[in-house]
Amino acid sequence: MKTLVWVEHDNSSVKDATLAVVTAASQLGEVHLLVAGAGCKAVADEASRIAGVGKVHLADDASLGHALAENVAPLIVSLMADHDAVLFPATSNGKNIAPRVAALLDVMQISDILSVEGADTFTRPIYAGNAIATVKTSDKKLVITVRGTAFAKADATGGSGSVEAVGGASDTGISKFVSAEIAKSERPELTSAKVIVSGGRALQNSENFHSIIEPLADKLGAAVGASRAAVDAGYVPNDYQVGQTGKIVAPEVYIAVGISGAIQHLAGMKDSKTIIAINKDEDAPIFQVADYGLVGDLFKVVPELTEKL
């Protein structure tokens, strides 16, 4: 079985999310990568060094520079004549492109897989992660998105794949890139951080969120996350959101501050290795999944904890 992995990148380097997808693809068969972008030869060279990669298809065209699904999907479909499956990271871009590819191929997408049970059988979460479904497909071509936290990351070096240029990219004219507002931070990226400090609605406002959560995160070298309630209340931007409709994370340590533990939030972080909850409500659902729980007023407890670190 030949698999094609769409590489998540920023036209200068490969994103970590790709490495987990390579691991999943290697369990299906021979792994080929697709680097689609503008001025992205360096990305293809980097991708060719990922362990287990046999070939890298490089599509370098101005129409692919911003990973617009309307332009990328037809290119992927053209490559599927020689591949049996195409895999995407379950990121915003991956989730944007994959359904269009599936529609063009007239197959059913298999979303957010947790494991590969066979050439046509996979597991995936349902009911906000409270149950795991085993799904089997009869489609001849597979379109799959991969939950990155469920697979180990492939080694970024050690491979010696060949790089092959592919053509056929064009601007379909269906959509156009207007602008992007990218949040820049010196902290680790949320989905790849080893330690995450998240805040909830109990912080009351944006000022409290920044003054209480961020000093603790800085002391721990941690990324900052938030519950949907905190995001909806405007405390922080929505790229901080952890949960079913936000980012799925599985750090070594997850510290939940003032988060009650709604099922939608738990779906995004319950695979964390160690969960620490701080909440004044001893009956909060978060304590049911926490390894360590501290019942107390976060406005007193967290600054004291930060000071002692």
N, C-alpha and C positions, 0 to 999 in steps of 0.2 A: 504494500500500500504506500502510495506517495502522498505526503502531506505538504501543504503550503501554509506557512505562518506569516500573517501580516505583521510587519515590524512596527511597533510604536516608537516614534522618534521625533526629534525637533529639528530635523535637517542638519544636525551637527553631531548627535550621539544617540545611541540606543537607550530607550527607557527600560528600567528594571522589569516592568510588567512583561516584557517580551520573553525574558529568560524562563519564567514559569511556564509560559505557553510552549516553549521549545521542549521542555521536559514532558509535557502532556503529549505533544506531537510525536515525540520519540517512542512513546508507548504504542503508537499506531503503526509506525513504519518509518520509511526514509523521510528525512526532514529537509525541506527546501524553504527558504525565506523570501519574502517579497519586501524590498525597500522601495517605497514609492514616495517621491518628494521632489524638491527642486534644489539643485546644488548639493546633493546628498551622497556623493561618492564616498566621502569619509565614513558615513554611516554604514554603507555596504561593506567597506573594508573591515570596519569594526565587527559587523554582524558575521562576516565570514570566519572570524576567529572564535565564535561561540562553539563550545564543545558539542559535537554530535551533528553539526550542520553539514550537509553534503553540497548544497549549491545555494547561491544568493542571486535572485533575479533583481536587477536594478532598473527601475523605471524613473528616469530623471527628466521631468518636464515641468514647466511653469504651472500647468493646470493642476498639478498634484501637490503644490507647495503647502497647502493648508489642510490637506487630508479631507477635502470635501467628498462626502459619500457619493454624490452624484457623478463625480469624475473617477473616483477610485474603484467603485464597484464594477463598472464595465471592464476595466483592466483586469481585475481579479477573475471575472467570469471567462475572459479570453484565455487565461492561464489554466482554468479548470479542466480543459480538454486533456491535459497531461497529469492531472492530480486527482486524487480520490477524495480528499478532504481539505478544507481550509479552516484554520483556527485563528481566533482573535482573542486578545486579552479583553476581559469584561470591564473595560474602561469606557469613558464617555465616547471616545472616538471609535473604539471597537464595537460598542453597542449601536453606534450610529451607522456604521458601514455594513455590518453583518446582515441585518434584516433585508437590506436592499440586494445584497448578493444572493441571499436565499430566495428572494422573490424572483430575481432574474433567472435563477436556476430552476425555479418551480419546485423547491424542496422545503421541508420543515426545518427550521433552525433548532438546534439543541443548545439551550442557554445555560451559562453559568455552571459548567460541569465541575464536579468535585473529584471524580476519579474516572479512569478508563477501565472498564470491566471486560472489554473485548473490542473487536473491530467495529462492531455496530451497537455496543451496549455501554451506557454511561450512568453515573449517578449525578443527581442535581438536587438542590434544596427546594422545598415547596413549603407553603404556609409559613412564610417568614423564617425559614430555617428550622421549624419545629419538626419537620418530617423530611426524610431523604427518599426521593423517588429513584427507582432504577428504570431507565428508559431504553428501549431498543428500537432502532430505526430500520426501515426497509428501503430508504432512499439510496440510490447509487452514488450520489455525491453528497458529502456531509459538510454542513456549515455549523461551526461550533464556537461558542464563546467560553472562555476558561476563567474560573475564579482563581486569581493568582495566589491567594493565600492558601489554597489547597494543595499546591504542588511546590516541590523544592525548586529553587532556581538553578538552571543549568550554569555551568562554569562559563564565565565571559571570555575566557582564553583557553587555548589548547586545541582549538579546531583549525581546520585548514580547508574550508569550503571554497569553491571557485565562484567568481563573480561573473555573471552573464547579463549583458544589457538586453532589455526587452523594449519594444516599441509599442505603438498602438494607443498611447495615452492622448487624450484630447479633452478640450473644454466642452462639456455637453451644453453649456449655456443655461442650464436649469437653475443653478444657484451661483452666488458669487460671495467671496469673502469680503466683509466690510471692515471689521476691526476686531481686536481681541484685547481684553483687559486681563492681563496675567498678574496674579498676586505673587510678589517676590518676597522671599523670606530667607533668613540665614538659618532657620531651623530645618531639621530633616523633613523630607517629603512625607506626608501623612501615611500613604499606603506602604512605604518601605521603612518607616521608623521603627526602632527597637523599643522605644518608650514613648507613650502617648499620654498626655494629660488633657482630659476633656471636661468641659463645663456645661452645665445645664441651665434651665430657666431660673433655678433658685438663686442665681447670681444677680438677678433683678435688673441689671442694665449693662450697657457696653463698658462703662468705666470700671465697674466692679470686675467684669470678666477679665479685662486687660490687667488690672492691678493685682488680682489674686491668682489667676491661672498662669499668666505669662512668667512671673518671677519663679514660680515652682518649675515650670517647663524649662526655663533657662538654667536653673540649678542642676537639673537632671539631663540636660542636653536632649530634651524631648520635643516631639512635634505637638502641636496644639490642635485638639479636636473639639467638637461641640455636638450637642443633641439637636434634633430638628427644631425643638421648641425654642432653643437659644438662637438658632439661625433665623427662624420665622419672626422672632421678636427684634431682630436687627442688631443683636449683640456683636456678631461676627459675620463675615461673608459666607455664602453657601458652600464654598470649596472646603470649609472646615467641617462640614457635616459628616458624621459617622452614622451609618444605619442602613436600613433597607432601601431608602431612596437617596442615600448619600454614598459614602465610600465604605468598602469592606476592608477591615484591617485585622491583623493578627500579630500584634507586637509581642515582645517578651513580657512587657509590663504595660498594663492599661489602668490608668487612674481616673476614676469617674467621680467628679466633684459636683454635688448638687444635681445629680441625674437620677430620676426615679427608677428608670429601667423599663420603659415601655417596650413592648415586644419588637417594635420596628427598630429601636436602637440596639437591642440585644442581638438582632439578626446581623448587625454589622460588626460586632466586636466580641462575641462570645467565644470565638476560637482563640482569643488571646491566651498566652501561656499562664500569666498571673494577672488576676483582676483585683484591684483595690478600690473599694467604694467608700466615699465619705458623704454622709447624708444624715440630717437630723431626725428623719423619719425611720425608726427602726423596722417598720413594716414595709419599707420600699422594696419593690420587686428586684432591684439591682442586687440586694444582699443574697438573693437565692442563687445567683451565679458567681458571686464574688468569692475569691479565695481568702481575702482579708477585708473586714468591714470595720469602719469607725463611725459610731453614732455620735454626732456632735454638730455644733454650729460651724459651718464652713468658714464663716467670716472670722472666727477665732482660731480654728484648728489649722487651716491651710497656711496662713501667715506664720504661725508658730512652727509648723513643719518646715516651711521654706527657710526660716531663720536658723533652724538646727542643722540643716543640710550643709 
